[in-house]
Amino acid sequence: MLTVIHTFNGPDADRILGEIRTGIQSVEDIQGFKFASVNKQENTKDIMLFSKWENRSAYENWADTVGENKAFKQATPQMFEVLEEKY
């Protein structure tokens, strides 16, 4: 399992949120997608996209669909192997 975190920031949070939403519209059609959550930090303009994937290949299949989306081009993803989870 893979966790991917994108962090976005900029003066125009509405534009960035629009680009994020456009970027993740197709995520449910990607095999290996597990979960996505868009979060806004309190008292800042920072936005985080937290997503879970079956493996890196599934994530890369989705990332290829994002194309020229400016928000994703400017945010370098951090990738983590999931060692343990509790629900």
N, C-alpha and C positions, 0 to 999 in steps of 0.2 A: 504494500500500500504506500502511496506517495501523498504527502501534503505539500501544496504549493501556496506561497503567500506573495501577493503583489501589493506594493504600497504605492499609492498615488498621492500627489499633493500639487497644489497650484492655486492661483488666486480665483479661478472660476470653477468652484466645486460642482455647479449644475452642469457645466459642459463636460467635466470629467465623469460625473455620474452617468450622463447620457452615453458617453463613449464606452463606459464599462458595461452598461446594460446592453448596448448594441453588440459588444464583443461576446457576451455570454448568452445571447439569444439562442445560439445553436448548440449549447452545451449538452442539453438533454438528448440530442441525437447522437452523441459520441459514446460508443461502447467503452466501458471502463470508467465512466464518470460516476462519482459517488455522491458528491455534496458540494455546494458552493454557498458562500455567505458574503454579502457586501456590508461593510461596517464603516461607520464614520466615527472618528475619535472625538470625544467631547473637548470643547474649548480649542480646537484646531481645525484646519481644513483638510487634515489627512484622512484618506479613505483607504481601506484595506479590503482586498478580495482574498478570501481564504477558501481554498478548494481541496478536495480529496479525489484521488484517482486510483484505479486498480494498479497502475504501473506507469512508468515514465513514457512508454509508447502511447498509451491512451491520452496522456496530457499533451504530448507533441502532436497527435492527430488533431486535437482541438486547437492548439496554438496555431497550426497551419491554416485553420479556417478564419482566424482573426484578421489576417491580411495586413492592411495598412492602418489599422486603428491606432490613432496617435497615443492614446492613454497607455495601451499595452506596449507600444514601441518604446515609450519613455520609462517604463517601470521594469526593472530587471527582477525576474522572479527568484525567490528563495525556495529551494526544494529540500524537503526533509523526508527521510524514510521513517515510516511509522513503526515504532518498536512495540508500543502497547497502547490500547485504548480502553476506556470504560464509558459506559452509557448509563 
